[in-house]
Structure formats: C-alpha cells, structure tokens
Amino acid sequence: MQRLLMLIVLIPLSLAAQEVSLTVYNQNRALVREVRKLKINKGQSEISFTDVAAQIDPTSVHFKSITSPGKLKILEQNFEYDLVGTQKIMAKYIDQQIRIVMQNGEIFEGVLLGSANDVILKQDDGHIRIISRARIQHFDFPALPEGLITRPTLIWKVDNLGKAAQTTEISYLTSGISWHAEYVAVVGKNDNVMDLSAWVSIDNRSGATYADATLKLVAGKINLVRQGSQFSEDNVEYALKAAPRAAGFQEKSFFEYHLYTLGRPATLKQNQIKQISLFPSATTPVTKRFIYDGARQRDKVAVMLEFFNGEKSGLGMPLPKGKLRVYKADDDGSLEFIGEDRIDHTPRDEDVRITMGYAFDLKGSRRVVEQTRPSDRSREEQIEIVLKNHKDDDVIMRASEHAWGSWKIKAHSHEFEIKDSSNFYFDVKVPARKDVTITYTILSKW
C-alpha cells in the first residue's frame, strides 16, 4: 500500500490531460478519450489515472502509448472504486484500535467491536463500553484503511522498454451521460409559418468533469447490452450556454447514424445539465391540420402542425429526437405556450408532424350504420362520419380511418386517399358553423 500511495503522490502533475474528447450518445452512454504525457520508469512499474468517471465500464478501457506503441506492455489493469466513507472506514476498523473524542471532551480508546447503531468499544482494561453516537464529537483513526481511496482510480502494471517520457492515450465507456434535443417554435399570426430553433441538453452525472473537451454527439439508436442504472438525481446544476453561430455544431453522416461536432471546446461539469445551440433560428412554412380519428378519439378533433425538413423550407439538417415546444404571439405581442410534442430522429427531406392538442370549436362523430356478413370470412360495413365546425371560418378537416385484412371501398360520398395497407382518410372542407356528413361502405375479407 505504501508503494502505491507513493506512486500516486509522485506523478500527479504528469497525469494532467493534454487533450480530452467526449462522444455522447442518446442512451446514457459516452466514450471518453484522454491524451496525457507521463514519465514511466524503465522496466516494470505501476502508473495510475485519477479523475476518471465513477461510472466507468472497466472492461471497456483501452490504454496505449502513442510515443512507443510497441515498447510499452500492459501487464495488469485494476479499477479501484472503494471510495472513502464513514461507514466504510468504521467497517475496516472492526477489531482494531481507535480513539473516540466525546462532546464533553472525554476520550475513550480501545478495540472497535461494532458500529451499526451505537458504538461498541472494548477498552484496554477489558471493559465493554457502549457509546451513543449522539454524544460523539469525532473519531480518531491512525491511518486510512488499505483499499480505500478518495477518487476512482485506474492502475496499470506496465513493462516499459522505451523512453521514460511518453504520450499516452486512454479511452473508455461510461454511463451517466446522455443528451437530447429540445426545440422551440414560434408560429406566425396566420399559423402558416414558424420560426424554429434547437438546443441540445447534455446531462453529466458520470462522476467526472471534462474540461475543454472536444464534444461530439451521436444521434441514432446503437445496440447496447443493458445494465442497471447507477446514477442518482441529487444536486443537479443547470447551465445555459449559447454557442456563437461560427462555433456551433457541424453535422455529418457517420456509419448509420448522424454525428454532431461542436466547433469549440466545452467544459462539462459533474452534476450539470449544459445546453448548447444546435442551429440558429430558421423560418419554415407550416401547415395546420385538423384530424378526426373517430375509432380512437370519440368526438375530439386533434390539432397538428406539419412542416417539411428540407433546404427549400429553411431547414435541411437531420433532426435528432427531442421535445418540441410551440408558442404563438398574442395581440399584445406576448408569447403564449400552445402545445408540445416529441419528434423522433428525422432525416432531411422528411415531413415532421406535431400533435398540439384538441380543437375547442371542432367536433366529430362516427357510427356503424349497418353491418352484414356476406360470408364466414368477410364483413361489410356502412360507416357514417359527421364533422362539425363551430368556427366563424371554413376549415379543412381530415377524417382518418383504419382497415384490416384485404379491404375494398365499395361506395363513398367523398373522395379519399389511401395512406398505406391499413389506413385511409378523407380531406373535407367544412363551412363555418356547418356540419358535413361522410358515408362509405367497406368490404373486409380475411
């Protein structure tokens, strides 16, 4: 133990990270890469890395020499994470000599027999004394018990056949770090255009701080072998950092995912949520749709906003999944919150649809007027849908319908569009303060 402590004390200045890179995934995982300059003795010795993430996956650690990759051999690797704590020190000192100072100044010395509730001490004269914890001012221990450390530490036993001064690289995976996107949209007066901006929120609870790191974010779902979550939610600090446009994120395709690289160093503190601008505000056309799904919503009519993620629409960057909040200016100029939804990972040149809520002045009803069974493996239904508009303006309402098996529309009062093998819809203009009735007959076979 003395040898190990000596090594940790003698070389901490040489362990300062020269370069830190952090790649964060959506799934509570990050890849950490550090470049450090070390002085490594010739032959066999031990070196240690402190300030690693407390939630490191030790099996993912990769350590190598950049200076002499073929002359530094890794013989053994250990991850020490038994951190100092009151209960752990007490447990280590069971059956050993300790000193207790009471609040009134009285001092007791003896062998510690137990400390689960009150402290049980066997004194030098053989007497057993039970001491209330509430009366104790502090404990005196002769030394830090073996095996306990103040910070998570990686320790390598190496055989150095090269130079003493070496540039080394360590990389590892850690849990406790994740990121997600958050979008803010402000729709115009006529609900046909909106300004959209995006932020990324990076949540660091890994147990380490990453100073001036090169930051990359990976959007997409990678396959991971699941383990239990270990981080707590205590003492989270929020930091809002707006990135200058020139130093924002640059996006590119990477394998089957998308990679966003920040154009400037960033510091991620332990227990901090950092927000950074993903892209500047962009103005894009938007369409408001009223959707009535009578088979699922009874009489409610959903309000949706739809926009195209393309360059001609003012966007065109692949959008990572996240929450999109929507605001609209009132007549007095103040912004009012009008709804939010989550969007999935969306490639460029794809539509984005946001469910805002339900329209107050629009209603619908749906009923099966008649049902027959032409055969044991078929069914024919006559459906009636009523769309009701209580507004002072005409609106386009969409009646969304579902089918199953092999189906065919035999008769219909309005034109319809087939969305896919089991969905179709009617887009109907409903005049102000009027109702429109849609009827159709569908034959389903199985």
ROZANU-166096 format. One record per residue (C-alpha): residue number from 0; residue in one letter; x, y, z. Coordinates in steps of 0.05 Angstrom, whole numbers, always signed. Layout:
KEZA/NUM/A/X/Y/Z
...
//
This chain:
KEZA/0/M/+0/+0/+0
KEZA/1/Q/+57/+48/+15
KEZA/2/R/+86/+36/-54
KEZA/3/L/+20/+51/-88
KEZA/4/L/+9/+114/-47
KEZA/5/M/+79/+138/-65
KEZA/6/L/+66/+129/-139
KEZA/7/I/+1/+168/-136
KEZA/8/V/+35/+225/-99
KEZA/9/L/+98/+229/-142
KEZA/10/I/+66/+233/-211
KEZA/11/P/+1/+271/-209
KEZA/12/L/+28/+332/-247
KEZA/13/S/+50/+288/-305
KEZA/14/L/-21/+260/-309
KEZA/15/A/-55/+325/-329
KEZA/16/A/-96/+313/-391
KEZA/17/Q/-68/+346/-453
KEZA/18/E/-129/+331/-495
KEZA/19/V/-200/+308/-477
KEZA/20/S/-251/+283/-527
KEZA/21/L/-322/+265/-508
KEZA/22/T/-372/+229/-553
KEZA/23/V/-442/+227/-522
KEZA/24/Y/-498/+180/-543
KEZA/25/N/-573/+186/-532
KEZA/26/Q/-573/+123/-489
KEZA/27/N/-539/+145/-423
KEZA/28/R/-470/+127/-450
KEZA/29/A/-408/+165/-471
KEZA/30/L/-339/+150/-499
KEZA/31/V/-283/+187/-464
KEZA/32/R/-214/+195/-496
KEZA/33/E/-156/+229/-460
KEZA/34/V/-85/+242/-482
KEZA/35/R/-35/+251/-424
KEZA/36/K/+41/+258/-420
KEZA/37/L/+72/+211/-370
KEZA/38/K/+140/+195/-342
KEZA/39/I/+144/+120/-338
KEZA/40/N/+203/+85/-306
KEZA/41/K/+243/+33/-345
KEZA/42/G/+223/-38/-333
KEZA/43/Q/+163/-58/-291
KEZA/44/S/+125/-5/-252
KEZA/45/E/+55/+19/-234
KEZA/46/I/+21/+80/-261
KEZA/47/S/-47/+108/-241
KEZA/48/F/-101/+151/-272
KEZA/49/T/-146/+191/-225
KEZA/50/D/-204/+236/-245
KEZA/51/V/-237/+181/-286
KEZA/52/A/-313/+175/-287
KEZA/53/A/-342/+139/-226
KEZA/54/Q/-390/+102/-273
KEZA/55/I/-335/+78/-319
KEZA/56/D/-342/+9/-351
KEZA/57/P/-274/-21/-332
KEZA/58/T/-280/-74/-386
KEZA/59/S/-282/-21/-440
KEZA/60/V/-215/+13/-420
KEZA/61/H/-162/+18/-474
KEZA/62/F/-93/+45/-455
KEZA/63/K/-35/+54/-504
KEZA/64/S/+29/+92/-515
KEZA/65/I/+28/+140/-574
KEZA/66/T/+103/+153/-569
KEZA/67/S/+126/+80/-567
KEZA/68/P/+66/+36/-580
KEZA/69/G/+107/-28/-587
KEZA/70/K/+151/-17/-525
KEZA/71/L/+100/-6/-470
KEZA/72/K/+67/-71/-449
KEZA/73/I/+6/-72/-404
KEZA/74/L/+14/-130/-355
KEZA/75/E/-45/-117/-309
KEZA/76/Q/-102/-67/-301
KEZA/77/N/-143/-51/-239
KEZA/78/F/-201/-4/-226
KEZA/79/E/-202/+19/-153
KEZA/80/Y/-270/+47/-134
KEZA/81/D/-277/+32/-60
KEZA/82/L/-284/+106/-40
KEZA/83/V/-274/+134/+29
KEZA/84/G/-337/+140/+72
KEZA/85/T/-353/+140/+146
KEZA/86/Q/-387/+72/+146
KEZA/87/K/-332/+40/+103
KEZA/88/I/-277/+66/+149
KEZA/89/M/-315/+41/+210
KEZA/90/A/-324/-27/+178
KEZA/91/K/-250/-31/+161
KEZA/92/Y/-231/-16/+234
KEZA/93/I/-273/-71/+266
KEZA/94/D/-227/-109/+315
KEZA/95/Q/-175/-53/+311
KEZA/96/Q/-154/+2/+359
KEZA/97/I/-189/+70/+352
KEZA/98/R/-196/+134/+393
KEZA/99/I/-263/+169/+407
KEZA/100/V/-270/+241/+430
KEZA/101/M/-336/+258/+464
KEZA/102/Q/-373/+324/+461
KEZA/103/N/-354/+338/+534
KEZA/104/G/-280/+327/+518
KEZA/105/E/-276/+258/+549
KEZA/106/I/-233/+209/+509
KEZA/107/F/-241/+134/+501
KEZA/108/E/-191/+86/+469
KEZA/109/G/-200/+13/+453
KEZA/110/V/-217/-40/+401
KEZA/111/L/-278/-27/+358
KEZA/112/L/-327/-85/+363
KEZA/113/G/-386/-55/+326
KEZA/114/S/-417/+9/+299
KEZA/115/A/-484/-9/+268
KEZA/116/N/-523/+35/+316
KEZA/117/D/-486/+55/+379
KEZA/118/V/-410/+45/+381
KEZA/119/I/-386/-16/+419
KEZA/120/L/-315/-9/+446
KEZA/121/K/-271/-58/+483
KEZA/122/Q/-226/-17/+527
KEZA/123/D/-155/-34/+546
KEZA/124/D/-176/-57/+616
KEZA/125/G/-224/-107/+585
KEZA/126/H/-288/-69/+598
KEZA/127/I/-341/-65/+542
KEZA/128/R/-368/+5/+533
KEZA/129/I/-429/+23/+491
KEZA/130/I/-426/+95/+468
KEZA/131/S/-484/+134/+439
KEZA/132/R/-468/+164/+371
KEZA/133/A/-505/+227/+391
KEZA/134/R/-453/+241/+445
KEZA/135/I/-392/+231/+400
KEZA/136/Q/-355/+292/+373
KEZA/137/H/-307/+255/+327
KEZA/138/F/-267/+191/+315
KEZA/139/D/-191/+187/+310
KEZA/140/F/-163/+133/+265
KEZA/141/P/-88/+120/+260
KEZA/142/A/-87/+114/+183
KEZA/143/L/-132/+107/+121
KEZA/144/P/-150/+33/+117
KEZA/145/E/-119/-6/+60
KEZA/146/G/-162/-9/-3
KEZA/147/L/-199/+56/+8
KEZA/148/I/-186/+114/-39
KEZA/149/T/-211/+185/-46
KEZA/150/R/-225/+183/-121
KEZA/151/P/-239/+128/-172
KEZA/152/T/-171/+107/-199
KEZA/153/L/-146/+64/-256
KEZA/154/I/-80/+29/-241
KEZA/155/W/-36/-7/-291
KEZA/156/K/+24/-51/-281
KEZA/157/V/+67/-40/-342
KEZA/158/D/+134/-61/-371
KEZA/159/N/+167/-1/-406
KEZA/160/L/+221/-19/-457
KEZA/161/G/+221/+51/-488
KEZA/162/K/+232/+123/-467
KEZA/163/A/+213/+149/-399
KEZA/164/A/+174/+209/-427
KEZA/165/Q/+114/+183/-465
KEZA/166/T/+49/+210/-493
KEZA/167/T/-6/+161/-476
KEZA/168/E/-79/+153/-494
KEZA/169/I/-135/+125/-451
KEZA/170/S/-206/+113/-476
KEZA/171/Y/-266/+82/-441
KEZA/172/L/-341/+80/-440
KEZA/173/T/-380/+108/-382
KEZA/174/S/-453/+112/-364
KEZA/175/G/-485/+172/-330
KEZA/176/I/-480/+218/-391
KEZA/177/S/-536/+229/-441
KEZA/178/W/-562/+282/-488
KEZA/179/H/-627/+301/-522
KEZA/180/A/-652/+356/-567
KEZA/181/E/-702/+409/-548
KEZA/182/Y/-737/+452/-600
KEZA/183/V/-773/+518/-593
KEZA/184/A/-822/+540/-648
KEZA/185/V/-860/+606/-654
KEZA/186/V/-917/+604/-704
KEZA/187/G/-938/+665/-742
KEZA/188/K/-1005/+702/-738
KEZA/189/N/-1038/+661/-793
KEZA/190/D/-1008/+594/-770
KEZA/191/N/-974/+583/-837
KEZA/192/V/-902/+599/-819
KEZA/193/M/-859/+587/-758
KEZA/194/D/-790/+604/-731
KEZA/195/L/-754/+541/-706
KEZA/196/S/-692/+538/-662
KEZA/197/A/-659/+478/-628
KEZA/198/W/-617/+465/-567
KEZA/199/V/-582/+403/-543
KEZA/200/S/-582/+387/-469
KEZA/201/I/-524/+345/-442
KEZA/202/D/-535/+314/-374
KEZA/203/N/-470/+295/-339
KEZA/204/R/-477/+251/-277
KEZA/205/S/-419/+205/-293
KEZA/206/G/-377/+225/-233
KEZA/207/A/-324/+266/-270
KEZA/208/T/-314/+335/-300
KEZA/209/Y/-289/+342/-372
KEZA/210/A/-252/+407/-381
KEZA/211/D/-244/+440/-450
KEZA/212/A/-266/+376/-485
KEZA/213/T/-277/+364/-558
KEZA/214/L/-351/+348/-558
KEZA/215/K/-388/+302/-606
KEZA/216/L/-460/+278/-603
KEZA/217/V/-485/+216/-638
KEZA/218/A/-558/+214/-659
KEZA/219/G/-587/+145/-671
KEZA/220/K/-600/+83/-631
KEZA/221/I/-540/+38/-622
KEZA/222/N/-545/-33/-595
KEZA/223/L/-523/-37/-522
KEZA/224/V/-520/-93/-471
KEZA/225/R/-564/-65/-416
KEZA/226/Q/-541/-55/-345
KEZA/227/G/-575/-25/-285
KEZA/228/S/-574/+50/-278
KEZA/229/Q/-527/+74/-223
KEZA/230/F/-532/+149/-221
KEZA/231/S/-573/+189/-172
KEZA/232/E/-612/+252/-186
KEZA/233/D/-585/+295/-129
KEZA/234/N/-551/+363/-134
KEZA/235/V/-560/+376/-209
KEZA/236/E/-534/+444/-232
KEZA/237/Y/-564/+476/-294
KEZA/238/A/-521/+517/-341
KEZA/239/L/-546/+553/-404
KEZA/240/K/-492/+567/-456
KEZA/241/A/-510/+598/-522
KEZA/242/A/-459/+580/-576
KEZA/243/P/-438/+631/-628
KEZA/244/R/-461/+614/-698
KEZA/245/A/-390/+604/-723
KEZA/246/A/-374/+556/-666
KEZA/247/G/-438/+515/-670
KEZA/248/F/-449/+442/-687
KEZA/249/Q/-428/+413/-754
KEZA/250/E/-468/+352/-776
KEZA/251/K/-447/+293/-819
KEZA/252/S/-467/+221/-831
KEZA/253/F/-427/+170/-792
KEZA/254/F/-437/+95/-802
KEZA/255/E/-514/+90/-800
KEZA/256/Y/-521/+148/-751
KEZA/257/H/-511/+223/-751
KEZA/258/L/-453/+258/-716
KEZA/259/Y/-456/+329/-690
KEZA/260/T/-388/+360/-673
KEZA/261/L/-383/+425/-634
KEZA/262/G/-335/+475/-665
KEZA/263/R/-304/+498/-599
KEZA/264/P/-282/+465/-534
KEZA/265/A/-335/+456/-480
KEZA/266/T/-329/+440/-406
KEZA/267/L/-379/+391/-377
KEZA/268/K/-381/+393/-301
KEZA/269/Q/-403/+336/-257
KEZA/270/N/-477/+342/-239
KEZA/271/Q/-491/+394/-293
KEZA/272/I/-540/+399/-350
KEZA/273/K/-509/+442/-404
KEZA/274/Q/-550/+470/-462
KEZA/275/I/-517/+489/-528
KEZA/276/S/-550/+517/-591
KEZA/277/L/-556/+463/-644
KEZA/278/F/-573/+511/-701
KEZA/279/P/-594/+584/-708
KEZA/280/S/-668/+601/-714
KEZA/281/A/-696/+582/-782
KEZA/282/T/-762/+604/-814
KEZA/283/T/-802/+549/-847
KEZA/284/P/-872/+542/-877
KEZA/285/V/-920/+502/-833
KEZA/286/T/-989/+472/-845
KEZA/287/K/-1042/+465/-791
KEZA/288/R/-1085/+403/-797
KEZA/289/F/-1148/+381/-761
KEZA/290/I/-1151/+306/-753
KEZA/291/Y/-1212/+267/-731
KEZA/292/D/-1199/+194/-715
KEZA/293/G/-1269/+171/-696
KEZA/294/A/-1249/+99/-680
KEZA/295/R/-1199/+124/-627
KEZA/296/Q/-1218/+195/-605
KEZA/297/R/-1295/+193/-598
KEZA/298/D/-1315/+266/-612
KEZA/299/K/-1247/+300/-605
KEZA/300/V/-1210/+332/-664
KEZA/301/A/-1135/+335/-658
KEZA/302/V/-1095/+396/-680
KEZA/303/M/-1029/+381/-715
KEZA/304/L/-974/+423/-745
KEZA/305/E/-935/+396/-804
KEZA/306/F/-872/+421/-836
KEZA/307/F/-820/+395/-885
KEZA/308/N/-748/+386/-863
KEZA/309/G/-716/+409/-927
KEZA/310/E/-667/+463/-950
KEZA/311/K/-721/+498/-991
KEZA/312/S/-762/+503/-927
KEZA/313/G/-705/+536/-890
KEZA/314/L/-682/+473/-854
KEZA/315/G/-648/+410/-883
KEZA/316/M/-606/+386/-824
KEZA/317/P/-623/+316/-796
KEZA/318/L/-662/+330/-733
KEZA/319/P/-646/+288/-672
KEZA/320/K/-704/+264/-629
KEZA/321/G/-729/+310/-574
KEZA/322/K/-785/+352/-547
KEZA/323/L/-813/+409/-590
KEZA/324/R/-849/+465/-553
KEZA/325/V/-893/+513/-593
KEZA/326/Y/-910/+586/-577
KEZA/327/K/-952/+639/-611
KEZA/328/A/-954/+715/-601
KEZA/329/D/-1018/+745/-573
KEZA/330/D/-1044/+812/-599
KEZA/331/D/-1004/+848/-545
KEZA/332/G/-940/+815/-570
KEZA/333/S/-930/+767/-512
KEZA/334/L/-914/+695/-528
KEZA/335/E/-963/+643/-504
KEZA/336/F/-949/+568/-499
KEZA/337/I/-997/+529/-544
KEZA/338/G/-971/+457/-541
KEZA/339/E/-913/+408/-545
KEZA/340/D/-896/+340/-574
KEZA/341/R/-837/+294/-583
KEZA/342/I/-806/+283/-651
KEZA/343/D/-765/+222/-669
KEZA/344/H/-699/+223/-706
KEZA/345/T/-718/+255/-772
KEZA/346/P/-674/+254/-835
KEZA/347/R/-672/+312/-882
KEZA/348/D/-727/+315/-935
KEZA/349/E/-779/+284/-890
KEZA/350/D/-844/+313/-861
KEZA/351/V/-848/+328/-786
KEZA/352/R/-917/+324/-752
KEZA/353/I/-931/+353/-683
KEZA/354/T/-994/+339/-644
KEZA/355/M/-1013/+403/-608
KEZA/356/G/-1077/+384/-572
KEZA/357/Y/-1151/+383/-588
KEZA/358/A/-1192/+438/-623
KEZA/359/F/-1244/+472/-579
KEZA/360/D/-1293/+490/-635
KEZA/361/L/-1288/+427/-677
KEZA/362/K/-1323/+361/-662
KEZA/363/G/-1337/+295/-696
KEZA/364/S/-1379/+233/-690
KEZA/365/R/-1374/+164/-721
KEZA/366/R/-1422/+105/-723
KEZA/367/V/-1433/+40/-759
KEZA/368/V/-1500/+48/-795
KEZA/369/E/-1505/-24/-819
KEZA/370/Q/-1463/-87/-816
KEZA/371/T/-1472/-152/-855
KEZA/372/R/-1433/-217/-863
KEZA/373/P/-1431/-237/-937
KEZA/374/S/-1391/-300/-917
KEZA/375/D/-1357/-332/-857
KEZA/376/R/-1292/-296/-876
KEZA/377/S/-1317/-228/-895
KEZA/378/R/-1354/-168/-867
KEZA/379/E/-1388/-108/-899
KEZA/380/E/-1399/-43/-861
KEZA/381/Q/-1433/+23/-877
KEZA/382/I/-1399/+79/-838
KEZA/383/E/-1425/+149/-824
KEZA/384/I/-1378/+205/-801
KEZA/385/V/-1403/+275/-782
KEZA/386/L/-1353/+332/-779
KEZA/387/K/-1377/+394/-741
KEZA/388/N/-1347/+463/-749
KEZA/389/H/-1368/+515/-696
KEZA/390/K/-1317/+566/-720
KEZA/391/D/-1332/+631/-758
KEZA/392/D/-1285/+608/-814
KEZA/393/D/-1284/+549/-863
KEZA/394/V/-1235/+494/-846
KEZA/395/I/-1206/+431/-878
KEZA/396/M/-1217/+371/-832
KEZA/397/R/-1187/+302/-843
KEZA/398/A/-1227/+241/-824
KEZA/399/S/-1175/+186/-811
KEZA/400/E/-1200/+114/-818
KEZA/401/H/-1169/+45/-808
KEZA/402/A/-1180/-21/-842
KEZA/403/W/-1153/-92/-835
KEZA/404/G/-1145/-155/-876
KEZA/405/S/-1160/-149/-950
KEZA/406/W/-1207/-90/-958
KEZA/407/K/-1243/-50/-1011
KEZA/408/I/-1285/+14/-1010
KEZA/409/K/-1349/-4/-1048
KEZA/410/A/-1383/+64/-1043
KEZA/411/H/-1365/+133/-1016
KEZA/412/S/-1395/+202/-1011
KEZA/413/H/-1328/+239/-1015
KEZA/414/E/-1261/+226/-1047
KEZA/415/F/-1209/+191/-1003
KEZA/416/E/-1134/+177/-1003
KEZA/417/I/-1101/+112/-984
KEZA/418/K/-1043/+123/-936
KEZA/419/D/-1019/+51/-930
KEZA/420/S/-1045/-20/-928
KEZA/421/S/-1088/-8/-867
KEZA/422/N/-1102/+68/-866
KEZA/423/F/-1140/+117/-909
KEZA/424/Y/-1170/+186/-900
KEZA/425/F/-1220/+238/-926
KEZA/426/D/-1199/+311/-930
KEZA/427/V/-1264/+352/-929
KEZA/428/K/-1278/+426/-929
KEZA/429/V/-1327/+442/-873
KEZA/430/P/-1361/+510/-879
KEZA/431/A/-1365/+558/-819
KEZA/432/R/-1418/+537/-768
KEZA/433/K/-1438/+477/-811
KEZA/434/D/-1434/+402/-809
KEZA/435/V/-1411/+354/-864
KEZA/436/T/-1431/+281/-866
KEZA/437/I/-1385/+229/-897
KEZA/438/T/-1411/+159/-914
KEZA/439/Y/-1375/+99/-942
KEZA/440/T/-1383/+24/-949
KEZA/441/I/-1324/-22/-937
KEZA/442/L/-1317/-96/-950
KEZA/443/S/-1264/-132/-909
KEZA/444/K/-1240/-204/-922
KEZA/445/W/-1194/-249/-883
//
